Amino acid sequence: MLLREMTENDLPQVLELQRELAFQDWNEKQFLSEIRASYAYCVVCEDEAKLLGYAIFHLLGPDSELLSIATRASEQRKGIGSQLLKAGLDKLTENGDQCFLEVRDGNAKARAFYEKHGFKLYSVRKKYYSDGEDAALYKFCR
Ligand SMILES: CC(C)(COP(=O)(O)OP(=O)(O)OC[C@H]1O[C@@H](n2cnc3c(N)ncnc32)[C@H](O)[C@@H]1OP(=O)(O)O)[C@@H](O)C(=O)NCCC(=O)NCCS
């Protein structure tokens, strides 16, 4: 398994993974603008050229943010998400010491994942999502 920065060539597999999990609906243009943004850190995990997961961070000094993280359904619970998350959190020492994220209130799996990695519930944004679900805002401090 290899961790490396995301490139434009990864986008077909990134979009496929996103469709498979149906957890967000970014289009190719949105992923492209992340890859090209100087403040974004876009990382993938792959195995023999098959993309297993990805994460996108904004490294913005004290207010860094995890925008998106996902592991292919068949590969979950094998430590891939943890490796992707750690790769971004390791960058915080260079760019600041806090990382924020938003997650759907009902996404128990992701919330357990973030809590295991030291994220603490910071606040709740009521009816944040278009379907009326609340967002839980988490904060990580190094
Ligand atoms: C959240 C997600 C990225 C975790 O990826 P992963 O590769 O499965 O994560 P890991 O294998 O590194 O899991 C690490 C820990 O997270 C927690 N965790 C992960 N999946 C869990 C689950 N289904 N139930 C409870 N805890 C879970 C556990 O503490 C786990 O450690 P353990 O396996 O030793 O118990 C993955 O579930 C995913 O892609 N979900 C769909 C997309 C999504 O919701 N992204 C987040 C949107 S904000």
The ligand as a Gaussian input file, in Angstrom:
#p B3LYP/6-31G(d) Opt

LIG

0 1
 C      -14.835000       7.130000       8.014000
 C      -13.950000       6.262000       7.112000
 C      -13.128000       7.181000       6.203000
 C      -12.999000       5.431000       7.981000
 O      -12.106000       4.759000       7.117000
 P      -11.473000       3.315000       7.459000
 O      -10.418000       3.064000       6.442000
 O      -12.532000       2.298000       7.608000
 O      -10.831000       3.637000       8.887000
 P       -9.851000       2.746000       9.792000
 O       -9.862000       1.315000       9.341000
 O       -8.547000       3.443000       9.821000
 O      -10.597000       2.837000      11.214000
 C       -9.991000       3.404000      12.345000
 C      -10.955000       3.428000      13.494000
 O      -12.129000       4.209000      13.199000
 C      -13.266000       3.644000      13.904000
 N      -14.216000       3.077000      12.943000
 C      -14.023000       2.905000      11.615000
 N      -15.132000       2.335000      11.071000
 C      -16.004000       2.133000      12.081000
 C      -17.301000       1.571000      12.159000
 N      -17.925000       1.064000      11.072000
 N      -17.914000       1.530000      13.366000
 C      -17.297000       2.006000      14.476000
 N      -16.047000       2.541000      14.473000
 C      -15.425000       2.604000      13.288000
 C      -12.702000       2.514000      14.758000
 O      -12.307000       3.074000      15.991000
 C      -11.484000       2.080000      13.932000
 O      -10.520000       1.428000      14.694000
 P      -10.619000      -0.181000      14.909000
 O      -10.869000      -0.784000      13.549000
 O       -9.279000      -0.511000      15.496000
 O      -11.761000      -0.374000      15.860000
 C      -14.801000       5.263000       6.276000
 O      -15.714000       4.620000       7.133000
 C      -15.566000       5.876000       5.111000
 O      -15.029000       6.017000       4.020000
 N      -16.858000       6.226000       5.327000
 C      -17.686000       6.743000       4.236000
 C      -17.305000       8.144000       3.862000
 C      -17.485000       9.085000       5.035000
 O      -18.468000       9.042000       5.766000
 N      -16.478000       9.983000       5.191000
 C      -16.497000      10.974000       6.245000
 C      -17.382000      12.092000       5.866000
 S      -17.202000      13.467000       6.990000

